[in-house]
Amino acid sequence: MATTSEFDAELDTSGLYCPEPIMLMHNKVRDMSPGHVLKVIATDPATTRDIPKFCNFLGHELLNQEESGDTYFYFIRLG
């Protein structure tokens, strides 16, 4: 499963489809501080495109992106 074990918050968007995972991420990062790591769990294949764009656009660092079956894991350090 996920190899990055240290994170400050987790957001499970399983079962949700675009644009809901990104909208929930926007809300979650508002409550976090720069440098914190957010773990995102998703089942929407569109997140493989949307989450890297989200990070690039908002200045966050995508530390790790993994796939296990139909589930995607992202580890994002907030900028």
PyMOL Python script that loads the backbone (N, CA, C, O; Angstrom):
from pymol import cmd

cmd.read_pdbstr("""\
ATOM      1  N   MET A   1       0.840  -1.176   0.000  1.00  0.00           N
ATOM      2  CA  MET A   1       0.000   0.000   0.000  1.00  0.00           C
ATOM      3  C   MET A   1       0.891   1.248   0.000  1.00  0.00           C
ATOM      4  O   MET A   1       1.913   1.266  -0.687  1.00  0.00           O
ATOM      5  N   ALA A   2       0.535   2.261   0.736  1.00  0.00           N
ATOM      6  CA  ALA A   2       1.276   3.515   0.713  1.00  0.00           C
ATOM      7  C   ALA A   2       2.609   3.368   1.438  1.00  0.00           C
ATOM      8  O   ALA A   2       2.677   2.797   2.526  1.00  0.00           O
ATOM      9  N   THR A   3       3.661   3.886   0.825  1.00  0.00           N
ATOM     10  CA  THR A   3       4.979   3.798   1.436  1.00  0.00           C
ATOM     11  C   THR A   3       5.297   5.018   2.284  1.00  0.00           C
ATOM     12  O   THR A   3       6.190   4.964   3.130  1.00  0.00           O
ATOM     13  N   THR A   4       4.592   6.104   2.074  1.00  0.00           N
ATOM     14  CA  THR A   4       4.810   7.307   2.871  1.00  0.00           C
ATOM     15  C   THR A   4       3.941   7.200   4.116  1.00  0.00           C
ATOM     16  O   THR A   4       2.717   7.301   4.043  1.00  0.00           O
ATOM     17  N   SER A   5       4.588   6.992   5.259  1.00  0.00           N
ATOM     18  CA  SER A   5       3.821   6.731   6.479  1.00  0.00           C
ATOM     19  C   SER A   5       3.574   7.983   7.315  1.00  0.00           C
ATOM     20  O   SER A   5       2.718   7.975   8.200  1.00  0.00           O
ATOM     21  N   GLU A   6       4.307   9.050   7.048  1.00  0.00           N
ATOM     22  CA  GLU A   6       4.140  10.248   7.872  1.00  0.00           C
ATOM     23  C   GLU A   6       3.315  11.287   7.135  1.00  0.00           C
ATOM     24  O   GLU A   6       3.696  11.773   6.070  1.00  0.00           O
ATOM     25  N   PHE A   7       2.183  11.612   7.724  1.00  0.00           N
ATOM     26  CA  PHE A   7       1.321  12.654   7.176  1.00  0.00           C
ATOM     27  C   PHE A   7       0.570  13.291   8.330  1.00  0.00           C
ATOM     28  O   PHE A   7       0.407  12.698   9.396  1.00  0.00           O
ATOM     29  N   ASP A   8       0.114  14.525   8.091  1.00  0.00           N
ATOM     30  CA  ASP A   8      -0.546  15.296   9.146  1.00  0.00           C
ATOM     31  C   ASP A   8      -2.060  15.174   9.115  1.00  0.00           C
ATOM     32  O   ASP A   8      -2.723  15.338  10.139  1.00  0.00           O
ATOM     33  N   ALA A   9      -2.605  14.887   7.938  1.00  0.00           N
ATOM     34  CA  ALA A   9      -4.059  14.769   7.802  1.00  0.00           C
ATOM     35  C   ALA A   9      -4.363  13.820   6.651  1.00  0.00           C
ATOM     36  O   ALA A   9      -3.550  13.623   5.748  1.00  0.00           O
ATOM     37  N   GLU A  10      -5.555  13.239   6.710  1.00  0.00           N
ATOM     38  CA  GLU A  10      -5.977  12.290   5.680  1.00  0.00           C
ATOM     39  C   GLU A  10      -7.344  12.705   5.159  1.00  0.00           C
ATOM     40  O   GLU A  10      -8.214  13.124   5.922  1.00  0.00           O
ATOM     41  N   LEU A  11      -7.519  12.582   3.851  1.00  0.00           N
ATOM     42  CA  LEU A  11      -8.794  12.890   3.214  1.00  0.00           C
ATOM     43  C   LEU A  11      -9.176  11.705   2.339  1.00  0.00           C
ATOM     44  O   LEU A  11      -8.485  11.395   1.369  1.00  0.00           O
ATOM     45  N   ASP A  12     -10.270  11.048   2.680  1.00  0.00           N
ATOM     46  CA  ASP A  12     -10.736   9.894   1.919  1.00  0.00           C
ATOM     47  C   ASP A  12     -11.874  10.336   1.000  1.00  0.00           C
ATOM     48  O   ASP A  12     -12.968  10.659   1.462  1.00  0.00           O
ATOM     49  N   THR A  13     -11.603  10.345  -0.310  1.00  0.00           N
ATOM     50  CA  THR A  13     -12.617  10.748  -1.279  1.00  0.00           C
ATOM     51  C   THR A  13     -13.140   9.540  -2.064  1.00  0.00           C
ATOM     52  O   THR A  13     -13.685   9.693  -3.157  1.00  0.00           O
ATOM     53  N   SER A  14     -12.975   8.360  -1.509  1.00  0.00           N
ATOM     54  CA  SER A  14     -13.420   7.130  -2.175  1.00  0.00           C
ATOM     55  C   SER A  14     -14.896   7.214  -2.549  1.00  0.00           C
ATOM     56  O   SER A  14     -15.728   7.633  -1.745  1.00  0.00           O
ATOM     57  N   GLY A  15     -15.209   6.811  -3.780  1.00  0.00           N
ATOM     58  CA  GLY A  15     -16.584   6.817  -4.240  1.00  0.00           C
ATOM     59  C   GLY A  15     -17.044   8.139  -4.823  1.00  0.00           C
ATOM     60  O   GLY A  15     -18.147   8.223  -5.363  1.00  0.00           O
ATOM     61  N   LEU A  16     -16.222   9.173  -4.723  1.00  0.00           N
ATOM     62  CA  LEU A  16     -16.580  10.483  -5.263  1.00  0.00           C
ATOM     63  C   LEU A  16     -15.903  10.689  -6.613  1.00  0.00           C
ATOM     64  O   LEU A  16     -14.826  10.153  -6.873  1.00  0.00           O
ATOM     65  N   TYR A  17     -16.550  11.471  -7.459  1.00  0.00           N
ATOM     66  CA  TYR A  17     -16.023  11.721  -8.804  1.00  0.00           C
ATOM     67  C   TYR A  17     -15.874  13.200  -9.048  1.00  0.00           C
ATOM     68  O   TYR A  17     -16.518  14.023  -8.397  1.00  0.00           O
ATOM     69  N   CYS A  18     -15.020  13.528  -9.990  1.00  0.00           N
ATOM     70  CA  CYS A  18     -14.720  14.901 -10.376  1.00  0.00           C
ATOM     71  C   CYS A  18     -16.021  15.702 -10.476  1.00  0.00           C
ATOM     72  O   CYS A  18     -16.978  15.250 -11.105  1.00  0.00           O
ATOM     73  N   PRO A  19     -16.061  16.871  -9.869  1.00  0.00           N
ATOM     74  CA  PRO A  19     -14.976  17.634  -9.238  1.00  0.00           C
ATOM     75  C   PRO A  19     -14.911  17.499  -7.721  1.00  0.00           C
ATOM     76  O   PRO A  19     -14.157  18.227  -7.076  1.00  0.00           O
ATOM     77  N   GLU A  20     -15.686  16.583  -7.135  1.00  0.00           N
ATOM     78  CA  GLU A  20     -15.787  16.516  -5.671  1.00  0.00           C
ATOM     79  C   GLU A  20     -14.453  16.296  -4.952  1.00  0.00           C
ATOM     80  O   GLU A  20     -14.203  16.980  -3.959  1.00  0.00           O
ATOM     81  N   PRO A  21     -13.573  15.371  -5.397  1.00  0.00           N
ATOM     82  CA  PRO A  21     -12.307  15.204  -4.665  1.00  0.00           C
ATOM     83  C   PRO A  21     -11.487  16.494  -4.588  1.00  0.00           C
ATOM     84  O   PRO A  21     -10.913  16.805  -3.545  1.00  0.00           O
ATOM     85  N   ILE A  22     -11.434  17.241  -5.690  1.00  0.00           N
ATOM     86  CA  ILE A  22     -10.657  18.491  -5.698  1.00  0.00           C
ATOM     87  C   ILE A  22     -11.323  19.540  -4.809  1.00  0.00           C
ATOM     88  O   ILE A  22     -10.635  20.275  -4.101  1.00  0.00           O
ATOM     89  N   MET A  23     -12.649  19.617  -4.839  1.00  0.00           N
ATOM     90  CA  MET A  23     -13.352  20.572  -3.977  1.00  0.00           C
ATOM     91  C   MET A  23     -13.086  20.262  -2.507  1.00  0.00           C
ATOM     92  O   MET A  23     -12.854  21.176  -1.715  1.00  0.00           O
ATOM     93  N   LEU A  24     -13.118  18.985  -2.136  1.00  0.00           N
ATOM     94  CA  LEU A  24     -12.840  18.603  -0.754  1.00  0.00           C
ATOM     95  C   LEU A  24     -11.387  18.898  -0.379  1.00  0.00           C
ATOM     96  O   LEU A  24     -11.102  19.290   0.753  1.00  0.00           O
ATOM     97  N   MET A  25     -10.475  18.708  -1.324  1.00  0.00           N
ATOM     98  CA  MET A  25      -9.061  19.029  -1.056  1.00  0.00           C
ATOM     99  C   MET A  25      -8.890  20.513  -0.787  1.00  0.00           C
ATOM    100  O   MET A  25      -8.166  20.894   0.132  1.00  0.00           O
ATOM    101  N   HIS A  26      -9.547  21.358  -1.576  1.00  0.00           N
ATOM    102  CA  HIS A  26      -9.487  22.808  -1.346  1.00  0.00           C
ATOM    103  C   HIS A  26      -9.918  23.139   0.082  1.00  0.00           C
ATOM    104  O   HIS A  26      -9.257  23.922   0.765  1.00  0.00           O
ATOM    105  N   ASN A  27     -11.022  22.546   0.534  1.00  0.00           N
ATOM    106  CA  ASN A  27     -11.523  22.800   1.885  1.00  0.00           C
ATOM    107  C   ASN A  27     -10.543  22.292   2.937  1.00  0.00           C
ATOM    108  O   ASN A  27     -10.320  22.956   3.950  1.00  0.00           O
ATOM    109  N   LYS A  28      -9.959  21.124   2.704  1.00  0.00           N
ATOM    110  CA  LYS A  28      -9.057  20.511   3.684  1.00  0.00           C
ATOM    111  C   LYS A  28      -7.778  21.323   3.849  1.00  0.00           C
ATOM    112  O   LYS A  28      -7.338  21.556   4.974  1.00  0.00           O
ATOM    113  N   VAL A  29      -7.177  21.756   2.744  1.00  0.00           N
ATOM    114  CA  VAL A  29      -5.897  22.470   2.859  1.00  0.00           C
ATOM    115  C   VAL A  29      -6.061  23.836   3.533  1.00  0.00           C
ATOM    116  O   VAL A  29      -5.096  24.378   4.072  1.00  0.00           O
ATOM    117  N   ARG A  30      -7.267  24.391   3.507  1.00  0.00           N
ATOM    118  CA  ARG A  30      -7.515  25.660   4.208  1.00  0.00           C
ATOM    119  C   ARG A  30      -7.273  25.531   5.705  1.00  0.00           C
ATOM    120  O   ARG A  30      -6.881  26.493   6.366  1.00  0.00           O
ATOM    121  N   ASP A  31      -7.509  24.332   6.234  1.00  0.00           N
ATOM    122  CA  ASP A  31      -7.361  24.094   7.671  1.00  0.00           C
ATOM    123  C   ASP A  31      -5.965  23.622   8.052  1.00  0.00           C
ATOM    124  O   ASP A  31      -5.700  23.331   9.218  1.00  0.00           O
ATOM    125  N   MET A  32      -5.058  23.546   7.056  1.00  0.00           N
ATOM    126  CA  MET A  32      -3.722  23.024   7.315  1.00  0.00           C
ATOM    127  C   MET A  32      -2.677  24.129   7.139  1.00  0.00           C
ATOM    128  O   MET A  32      -2.971  25.191   6.590  1.00  0.00           O
ATOM    129  N   SER A  33      -1.469  23.869   7.604  1.00  0.00           N
ATOM    130  CA  SER A  33      -0.385  24.846   7.523  1.00  0.00           C
ATOM    131  C   SER A  33       0.622  24.456   6.453  1.00  0.00           C
ATOM    132  O   SER A  33       0.767  23.274   6.140  1.00  0.00           O
ATOM    133  N   PRO A  34       1.322  25.443   5.885  1.00  0.00           N
ATOM    134  CA  PRO A  34       2.379  25.128   4.919  1.00  0.00           C
ATOM    135  C   PRO A  34       3.382  24.140   5.520  1.00  0.00           C
ATOM    136  O   PRO A  34       3.749  24.252   6.690  1.00  0.00           O
ATOM    137  N   GLY A  35       3.816  23.181   4.715  1.00  0.00           N
ATOM    138  CA  GLY A  35       4.762  22.174   5.178  1.00  0.00           C
ATOM    139  C   GLY A  35       4.094  20.902   5.662  1.00  0.00           C
ATOM    140  O   GLY A  35       4.730  19.849   5.718  1.00  0.00           O
ATOM    141  N   HIS A  36       2.815  20.987   6.015  1.00  0.00           N
ATOM    142  CA  HIS A  36       2.088  19.790   6.436  1.00  0.00           C
ATOM    143  C   HIS A  36       1.862  18.870   5.238  1.00  0.00           C
ATOM    144  O   HIS A  36       1.815  19.316   4.092  1.00  0.00           O
ATOM    145  N   VAL A  37       1.722  17.579   5.530  1.00  0.00           N
ATOM    146  CA  VAL A  37       1.505  16.588   4.480  1.00  0.00           C
ATOM    147  C   VAL A  37       0.074  16.061   4.571  1.00  0.00           C
ATOM    148  O   VAL A  37      -0.387  15.640   5.632  1.00  0.00           O
ATOM    149  N   LEU A  38      -0.611  16.096   3.433  1.00  0.00           N
ATOM    150  CA  LEU A  38      -1.979  15.591   3.319  1.00  0.00           C
ATOM    151  C   LEU A  38      -1.958  14.291   2.533  1.00  0.00           C
ATOM    152  O   LEU A  38      -1.406  14.226   1.434  1.00  0.00           O
ATOM    153  N   LYS A  39      -2.561  13.262   3.101  1.00  0.00           N
ATOM    154  CA  LYS A  39      -2.740  11.996   2.391  1.00  0.00           C
ATOM    155  C   LYS A  39      -4.151  11.995   1.815  1.00  0.00           C
ATOM    156  O   LYS A  39      -5.125  12.204   2.537  1.00  0.00           O
ATOM    157  N   VAL A  40      -4.252  11.759   0.507  1.00  0.00           N
ATOM    158  CA  VAL A  40      -5.550  11.709  -0.153  1.00  0.00           C
ATOM    159  C   VAL A  40      -5.757  10.302  -0.695  1.00  0.00           C
ATOM    160  O   VAL A  40      -4.879   9.742  -1.352  1.00  0.00           O
ATOM    161  N   ILE A  41      -6.926   9.740  -0.414  1.00  0.00           N
ATOM    162  CA  ILE A  41      -7.324   8.434  -0.939  1.00  0.00           C
ATOM    163  C   ILE A  41      -8.461   8.684  -1.916  1.00  0.00           C
ATOM    164  O   ILE A  41      -9.429   9.371  -1.592  1.00  0.00           O
ATOM    165  N   ALA A  42      -8.338   8.120  -3.119  1.00  0.00           N
ATOM    166  CA  ALA A  42      -9.350   8.360  -4.145  1.00  0.00           C
ATOM    167  C   ALA A  42      -9.604   7.097  -4.955  1.00  0.00           C
ATOM    168  O   ALA A  42      -8.758   6.206  -5.034  1.00  0.00           O
ATOM    169  N   THR A  43     -10.784   7.043  -5.553  1.00  0.00           N
ATOM    170  CA  THR A  43     -11.104   5.935  -6.454  1.00  0.00           C
ATOM    171  C   THR A  43     -11.407   6.434  -7.864  1.00  0.00           C
ATOM    172  O   THR A  43     -11.599   5.624  -8.771  1.00  0.00           O
ATOM    173  N   ASP A  44     -11.454   7.727  -8.062  1.00  0.00           N
ATOM    174  CA  ASP A  44     -11.733   8.307  -9.374  1.00  0.00           C
ATOM    175  C   ASP A  44     -10.443   8.357 -10.189  1.00  0.00           C
ATOM    176  O   ASP A  44      -9.499   9.039  -9.789  1.00  0.00           O
ATOM    177  N   PRO A  45     -10.377   7.652 -11.324  1.00  0.00           N
ATOM    178  CA  PRO A  45      -9.162   7.681 -12.150  1.00  0.00           C
ATOM    179  C   PRO A  45      -8.791   9.088 -12.630  1.00  0.00           C
ATOM    180  O   PRO A  45      -7.627   9.342 -12.937  1.00  0.00           O
ATOM    181  N   ALA A  46      -9.752   9.992 -12.698  1.00  0.00           N
ATOM    182  CA  ALA A  46      -9.457  11.368 -13.121  1.00  0.00           C
ATOM    183  C   ALA A  46      -8.528  12.069 -12.145  1.00  0.00           C
ATOM    184  O   ALA A  46      -7.891  13.058 -12.510  1.00  0.00           O
ATOM    185  N   THR A  47      -8.434  11.579 -10.905  1.00  0.00           N
ATOM    186  CA  THR A  47      -7.539  12.228  -9.935  1.00  0.00           C
ATOM    187  C   THR A  47      -6.081  12.094 -10.346  1.00  0.00           C
ATOM    188  O   THR A  47      -5.249  12.896  -9.922  1.00  0.00           O
ATOM    189  N   THR A  48      -5.754  11.094 -11.166  1.00  0.00           N
ATOM    190  CA  THR A  48      -4.355  10.957 -11.612  1.00  0.00           C
ATOM    191  C   THR A  48      -3.955  12.148 -12.477  1.00  0.00           C
ATOM    192  O   THR A  48      -2.769  12.452 -12.599  1.00  0.00           O
ATOM    193  N   ARG A  49      -4.910  12.808 -13.064  1.00  0.00           N
ATOM    194  CA  ARG A  49      -4.662  14.019 -13.837  1.00  0.00           C
ATOM    195  C   ARG A  49      -4.916  15.255 -12.977  1.00  0.00           C
ATOM    196  O   ARG A  49      -4.126  16.200 -12.994  1.00  0.00           O
ATOM    197  N   ASP A  50      -6.020  15.248 -12.226  1.00  0.00           N
ATOM    198  CA  ASP A  50      -6.460  16.442 -11.511  1.00  0.00           C
ATOM    199  C   ASP A  50      -5.590  16.813 -10.320  1.00  0.00           C
ATOM    200  O   ASP A  50      -5.318  17.994 -10.101  1.00  0.00           O
ATOM    201  N   ILE A  51      -5.149  15.829  -9.548  1.00  0.00           N
ATOM    202  CA  ILE A  51      -4.383  16.143  -8.336  1.00  0.00           C
ATOM    203  C   ILE A  51      -3.002  16.724  -8.670  1.00  0.00           C
ATOM    204  O   ILE A  51      -2.607  17.709  -8.046  1.00  0.00           O
ATOM    205  N   PRO A  52      -2.248  16.156  -9.632  1.00  0.00           N
ATOM    206  CA  PRO A  52      -0.985  16.832  -9.997  1.00  0.00           C
ATOM    207  C   PRO A  52      -1.202  18.266 -10.493  1.00  0.00           C
ATOM    208  O   PRO A  52      -0.398  19.149 -10.196  1.00  0.00           O
ATOM    209  N   LYS A  53      -2.281  18.502 -11.244  1.00  0.00           N
ATOM    210  CA  LYS A  53      -2.574  19.866 -11.708  1.00  0.00           C
ATOM    211  C   LYS A  53      -2.924  20.771 -10.534  1.00  0.00           C
ATOM    212  O   LYS A  53      -2.497  21.925 -10.492  1.00  0.00           O
ATOM    213  N   PHE A  54      -3.693  20.260  -9.585  1.00  0.00           N
ATOM    214  CA  PHE A  54      -4.048  20.995  -8.367  1.00  0.00           C
ATOM    215  C   PHE A  54      -2.775  21.439  -7.642  1.00  0.00           C
ATOM    216  O   PHE A  54      -2.646  22.595  -7.239  1.00  0.00           O
ATOM    217  N   CYS A  55      -1.834  20.494  -7.483  1.00  0.00           N
ATOM    218  CA  CYS A  55      -0.582  20.789  -6.776  1.00  0.00           C
ATOM    219  C   CYS A  55       0.232  21.834  -7.527  1.00  0.00           C
ATOM    220  O   CYS A  55       0.719  22.797  -6.935  1.00  0.00           O
ATOM    221  N   ASN A  56       0.373  21.638  -8.821  1.00  0.00           N
ATOM    222  CA  ASN A  56       1.166  22.557  -9.633  1.00  0.00           C
ATOM    223  C   ASN A  56       0.577  23.960  -9.610  1.00  0.00           C
ATOM    224  O   ASN A  56       1.308  24.942  -9.474  1.00  0.00           O
ATOM    225  N   PHE A  57      -0.728  24.055  -9.741  1.00  0.00           N
ATOM    226  CA  PHE A  57      -1.402  25.347  -9.800  1.00  0.00           C
ATOM    227  C   PHE A  57      -1.315  26.098  -8.482  1.00  0.00           C
ATOM    228  O   PHE A  57      -1.167  27.320  -8.471  1.00  0.00           O
ATOM    229  N   LEU A  58      -1.407  25.369  -7.361  1.00  0.00           N
ATOM    230  CA  LEU A  58      -1.447  26.020  -6.054  1.00  0.00           C
ATOM    231  C   LEU A  58      -0.105  26.010  -5.313  1.00  0.00           C
ATOM    232  O   LEU A  58      -0.017  26.496  -4.185  1.00  0.00           O
ATOM    233  N   GLY A  59       0.936  25.460  -5.940  1.00  0.00           N
ATOM    234  CA  GLY A  59       2.266  25.499  -5.339  1.00  0.00           C
ATOM    235  C   GLY A  59       2.508  24.457  -4.264  1.00  0.00           C
ATOM    236  O   GLY A  59       3.358  24.652  -3.396  1.00  0.00           O
ATOM    237  N   HIS A  60       1.774  23.349  -4.306  1.00  0.00           N
ATOM    238  CA  HIS A  60       1.995  22.256  -3.370  1.00  0.00           C
ATOM    239  C   HIS A  60       2.910  21.224  -4.026  1.00  0.00           C
ATOM    240  O   HIS A  60       3.009  21.165  -5.252  1.00  0.00           O
ATOM    241  N   GLU A  61       3.568  20.422  -3.216  1.00  0.00           N
ATOM    242  CA  GLU A  61       4.495  19.408  -3.725  1.00  0.00           C
ATOM    243  C   GLU A  61       3.838  18.024  -3.639  1.00  0.00           C
ATOM    244  O   GLU A  61       3.448  17.578  -2.559  1.00  0.00           O
ATOM    245  N   LEU A  62       3.722  17.361  -4.778  1.00  0.00           N
ATOM    246  CA  LEU A  62       3.206  15.992  -4.807  1.00  0.00           C
ATOM    247  C   LEU A  62       4.370  15.071  -4.471  1.00  0.00           C
ATOM    248  O   LEU A  62       5.227  14.806  -5.314  1.00  0.00           O
ATOM    249  N   LEU A  63       4.394  14.584  -3.233  1.00  0.00           N
ATOM    250  CA  LEU A  63       5.510  13.773  -2.747  1.00  0.00           C
ATOM    251  C   LEU A  63       5.482  12.361  -3.308  1.00  0.00           C
ATOM    252  O   LEU A  63       6.519  11.789  -3.642  1.00  0.00           O
ATOM    253  N   ASN A  64       4.283  11.812  -3.405  1.00  0.00           N
ATOM    254  CA  ASN A  64       4.155  10.421  -3.809  1.00  0.00           C
ATOM    255  C   ASN A  64       2.758  10.198  -4.374  1.00  0.00           C
ATOM    256  O   ASN A  64       1.773  10.762  -3.895  1.00  0.00           O
ATOM    257  N   GLN A  65       2.700   9.359  -5.408  1.00  0.00           N
ATOM    258  CA  GLN A  65       1.428   8.996  -6.030  1.00  0.00           C
ATOM    259  C   GLN A  65       1.486   7.500  -6.285  1.00  0.00           C
ATOM    260  O   GLN A  65       2.373   7.023  -6.993  1.00  0.00           O
ATOM    261  N   GLU A  66       0.546   6.756  -5.712  1.00  0.00           N
ATOM    262  CA  GLU A  66       0.553   5.303  -5.838  1.00  0.00           C
ATOM    263  C   GLU A  66      -0.825   4.801  -6.225  1.00  0.00           C
ATOM    264  O   GLU A  66      -1.831   5.488  -6.045  1.00  0.00           O
ATOM    265  N   GLU A  67      -0.851   3.597  -6.758  1.00  0.00           N
ATOM    266  CA  GLU A  67      -2.097   2.970  -7.154  1.00  0.00           C
ATOM    267  C   GLU A  67      -2.097   1.544  -6.625  1.00  0.00           C
ATOM    268  O   GLU A  67      -1.112   0.818  -6.757  1.00  0.00           O
ATOM    269  N   SER A  68      -3.210   1.156  -6.030  1.00  0.00           N
ATOM    270  CA  SER A  68      -3.368  -0.208  -5.537  1.00  0.00           C
ATOM    271  C   SER A  68      -4.757  -0.682  -5.940  1.00  0.00           C
ATOM    272  O   SER A  68      -5.751  -0.315  -5.313  1.00  0.00           O
ATOM    273  N   GLY A  69      -4.822  -1.493  -6.980  1.00  0.00           N
ATOM    274  CA  GLY A  69      -6.120  -1.907  -7.492  1.00  0.00           C
ATOM    275  C   GLY A  69      -6.857  -0.713  -8.050  1.00  0.00           C
ATOM    276  O   GLY A  69      -6.348  -0.022  -8.933  1.00  0.00           O
ATOM    277  N   ASP A  70      -8.059  -0.461  -7.540  1.00  0.00           N
ATOM    278  CA  ASP A  70      -8.868   0.675  -7.996  1.00  0.00           C
ATOM    279  C   ASP A  70      -8.756   1.879  -7.069  1.00  0.00           C
ATOM    280  O   ASP A  70      -9.573   2.797  -7.137  1.00  0.00           O
ATOM    281  N   THR A  71      -7.752   1.875  -6.209  1.00  0.00           N
ATOM    282  CA  THR A  71      -7.590   2.958  -5.243  1.00  0.00           C
ATOM    283  C   THR A  71      -6.277   3.688  -5.508  1.00  0.00           C
ATOM    284  O   THR A  71      -5.249   3.078  -5.798  1.00  0.00           O
ATOM    285  N   TYR A  72      -6.346   5.005  -5.400  1.00  0.00           N
ATOM    286  CA  TYR A  72      -5.183   5.869  -5.630  1.00  0.00           C
ATOM    287  C   TYR A  72      -4.836   6.569  -4.325  1.00  0.00           C
ATOM    288  O   TYR A  72      -5.713   6.981  -3.566  1.00  0.00           O
ATOM    289  N   PHE A  73      -3.533   6.695  -4.084  1.00  0.00           N
ATOM    290  CA  PHE A  73      -3.038   7.357  -2.878  1.00  0.00           C
ATOM    291  C   PHE A  73      -2.119   8.496  -3.294  1.00  0.00           C
ATOM    292  O   PHE A  73      -1.269   8.334  -4.170  1.00  0.00           O
ATOM    293  N   TYR A  74      -2.298   9.643  -2.662  1.00  0.00           N
ATOM    294  CA  TYR A  74      -1.477  10.821  -2.950  1.00  0.00           C
ATOM    295  C   TYR A  74      -0.979  11.390  -1.636  1.00  0.00           C
ATOM    296  O   TYR A  74      -1.709  11.449  -0.647  1.00  0.00           O
ATOM    297  N   PHE A  75       0.269  11.805  -1.645  1.00  0.00           N
ATOM    298  CA  PHE A  75       0.852  12.479  -0.483  1.00  0.00           C
ATOM    299  C   PHE A  75       1.334  13.827  -0.953  1.00  0.00           C
ATOM    300  O   PHE A  75       2.198  13.931  -1.823  1.00  0.00           O
ATOM    301  N   ILE A  76       0.757  14.868  -0.361  1.00  0.00           N
ATOM    302  CA  ILE A  76       0.975  16.238  -0.821  1.00  0.00           C
ATOM    303  C   ILE A  76       1.510  17.088   0.314  1.00  0.00           C
ATOM    304  O   ILE A  76       0.901  17.174   1.381  1.00  0.00           O
ATOM    305  N   ARG A  77       2.672  17.726   0.076  1.00  0.00           N
ATOM    306  CA  ARG A  77       3.209  18.692   1.067  1.00  0.00           C
ATOM    307  C   ARG A  77       2.714  20.061   0.667  1.00  0.00           C
ATOM    308  O   ARG A  77       2.935  20.510  -0.458  1.00  0.00           O
ATOM    309  N   LEU A  78       2.043  20.723   1.592  1.00  0.00           N
ATOM    310  CA  LEU A  78       1.466  22.017   1.295  1.00  0.00           C
ATOM    311  C   LEU A  78       2.538  23.086   1.169  1.00  0.00           C
ATOM    312  O   LEU A  78       3.487  23.149   1.950  1.00  0.00           O
ATOM    313  N   GLY A  79       2.352  23.918   0.163  1.00  0.00           N
ATOM    314  CA  GLY A  79       3.291  25.017  -0.094  1.00  0.00           C
ATOM    315  C   GLY A  79       2.890  26.269   0.655  1.00  0.00           C
ATOM    316  O   GLY A  79       3.567  27.292   0.555  1.00  0.00           O
TER     317      GLY A  79
END
""", "prot")
cmd.dss("prot")
cmd.show_as("cartoon", "prot")
cmd.util.cbc("prot")
cmd.orient("prot")
